[in-house]
Amino acid sequence: MTLGGPRQTAAEINVTPLIDVLLVLLIIFMVLLPQHYSGEKTELPQQSTDTTPQKPEPPIVIQLREVGAGQRPTLAINHEDVTWDNLEARLKDIYLRRIDKVAFLKGDPEIDFQYVAELVDITHHAGITRVGLLGANV
């Protein structure tokens, strides 16, 4: 600021109107532009049109019963007798229509482990993915 004397033109830019214009443009762009972040896209499961409740499938229990020393034990699937030769075909037939591929083995305490191992091998060949062992008291 000079007192008196000739007037010189100031070479300074008046930034006040420029800041006003920039703030107005910033507000306009914030309102008009859509948000770019939309998050992860997911597909939500749709409600089933079938209103009947699904009854859970009963568990499959394969039972080994001791018949005598040195003899091969007898087999039963859910209290239905089956032979060793027909066991794999019967299990494939049962598990063809089932969603869960789980079976439980229950044996008498006197049965040799080789028969249990053979039964587990047969169940795996039949397509059963998980095999549980049950105690004699269950």
C-alpha positions as CSV (number, residue, x, y, z in Angstrom):
1,M,0.0,0.0,0.0
2,T,1.4,3.3,-1.0
3,L,0.4,6.7,0.3
4,G,0.3,9.4,-2.2
5,G,2.3,9.2,-5.3
6,P,1.4,7.8,-8.7
7,R,-0.8,4.7,-8.8
8,Q,0.8,1.5,-10.0
9,T,-1.1,-1.5,-11.1
10,A,-0.8,-4.4,-8.7
11,A,0.4,-7.6,-10.3
12,E,-1.3,-9.8,-7.6
13,I,-4.2,-12.0,-8.5
14,N,-7.4,-11.7,-6.5
15,V,-8.1,-15.3,-5.5
16,T,-11.3,-14.8,-3.6
17,P,-13.6,-15.1,-6.7
18,L,-11.5,-18.0,-7.9
19,I,-12.0,-19.9,-4.6
20,D,-15.7,-19.3,-4.8
21,V,-16.0,-20.7,-8.3
22,L,-13.9,-23.8,-7.3
23,L,-16.1,-24.5,-4.3
24,V,-19.3,-24.2,-6.3
25,L,-17.8,-26.6,-9.0
26,L,-16.8,-29.0,-6.3
27,I,-20.3,-29.1,-4.8
28,I,-21.8,-29.6,-8.2
29,F,-19.6,-32.5,-9.0
30,M,-20.1,-34.1,-5.6
31,V,-23.9,-34.0,-6.1
32,L,-24.1,-35.0,-9.8
33,L,-21.5,-37.8,-10.0
34,P,-22.6,-41.2,-8.9
35,Q,-20.6,-43.0,-6.3
36,H,-18.0,-45.2,-7.8
37,Y,-17.7,-47.7,-5.0
38,S,-20.6,-50.1,-5.1
39,G,-19.1,-52.9,-3.0
40,E,-19.0,-56.6,-3.8
41,K,-21.7,-58.0,-6.0
42,T,-23.4,-61.1,-4.5
43,E,-26.2,-63.3,-5.5
44,L,-28.6,-63.9,-2.6
45,P,-30.3,-67.2,-2.3
46,Q,-33.9,-67.0,-3.3
47,Q,-36.6,-68.4,-1.1
48,S,-37.8,-71.8,-2.1
49,T,-41.2,-72.1,-3.6
50,D,-41.6,-75.6,-2.1
51,T,-43.2,-75.0,1.3
52,T,-43.2,-78.6,2.4
53,P,-40.5,-79.1,5.1
54,Q,-37.8,-81.6,4.1
55,K,-37.7,-84.6,6.4
56,P,-34.1,-85.5,7.3
57,E,-32.9,-88.8,5.9
58,P,-32.4,-91.5,8.5
59,P,-28.7,-92.4,9.1
60,I,-27.4,-95.6,7.5
61,V,-25.9,-98.0,10.1
62,I,-24.0,-101.0,9.0
63,Q,-23.9,-103.6,11.7
64,L,-21.3,-106.4,12.1
65,R,-22.6,-109.3,14.2
66,E,-20.3,-112.0,15.5
67,V,-21.3,-115.5,14.6
68,G,-18.5,-117.5,16.0
69,A,-14.7,-117.7,16.4
70,G,-12.9,-117.7,13.1
71,Q,-16.0,-117.1,11.0
72,R,-16.9,-114.0,9.0
73,P,-19.4,-111.8,10.8
74,T,-22.9,-111.3,9.4
75,L,-23.9,-107.9,8.1
76,A,-27.1,-105.8,8.4
77,I,-27.9,-102.4,7.0
78,N,-30.4,-100.7,9.3
79,H,-31.5,-104.1,10.7
80,E,-31.9,-105.5,7.2
81,D,-29.6,-108.5,6.6
82,V,-27.3,-108.4,3.6
83,T,-24.5,-110.7,2.4
84,W,-20.8,-109.6,2.0
85,D,-21.1,-110.2,-1.8
86,N,-24.1,-108.0,-2.2
87,L,-23.0,-105.3,0.2
88,E,-21.3,-102.9,-2.3
89,A,-24.2,-103.1,-4.8
90,R,-26.8,-102.5,-2.0
91,L,-24.8,-99.5,-0.7
92,K,-24.5,-98.0,-4.2
93,D,-28.3,-98.4,-4.6
94,I,-29.0,-96.7,-1.2
95,Y,-26.6,-93.8,-1.7
96,L,-27.6,-93.2,-5.3
97,R,-30.6,-91.2,-4.1
98,R,-29.0,-89.6,-1.0
99,I,-27.4,-86.2,-0.7
100,D,-25.2,-87.0,2.3
101,K,-22.6,-89.7,1.8
102,V,-22.2,-90.7,5.4
103,A,-22.4,-94.2,7.0
104,F,-21.9,-95.5,10.5
105,L,-20.4,-98.9,11.3
106,K,-21.4,-100.7,14.5
107,G,-19.8,-104.0,15.5
108,D,-19.8,-106.4,18.3
109,P,-16.7,-106.1,20.6
110,E,-15.3,-109.6,19.6
111,I,-15.0,-108.8,15.9
112,D,-11.5,-108.8,14.4
113,F,-10.4,-105.5,13.0
114,Q,-9.7,-107.0,9.6
115,Y,-13.4,-107.3,9.0
116,V,-13.9,-103.6,10.0
117,A,-11.2,-102.5,7.7
118,E,-12.6,-104.6,4.8
119,L,-16.1,-103.0,5.5
120,V,-14.6,-99.5,5.4
121,D,-12.9,-100.3,2.1
122,I,-16.2,-101.6,0.6
123,T,-18.0,-98.5,1.8
124,H,-15.4,-96.2,0.1
125,H,-15.7,-98.2,-3.1
126,A,-19.5,-97.8,-3.0
127,G,-19.1,-94.0,-3.0
128,I,-19.5,-93.2,0.7
129,T,-17.2,-90.3,1.6
130,R,-17.4,-90.3,5.4
131,V,-17.6,-93.4,7.7
132,G,-18.2,-93.2,11.4
133,L,-17.5,-95.9,13.9
134,L,-20.0,-96.5,16.7
135,G,-19.4,-98.3,19.9
136,A,-21.2,-101.5,21.0
137,N,-23.3,-99.6,23.5
138,V,-24.8,-97.1,21.0
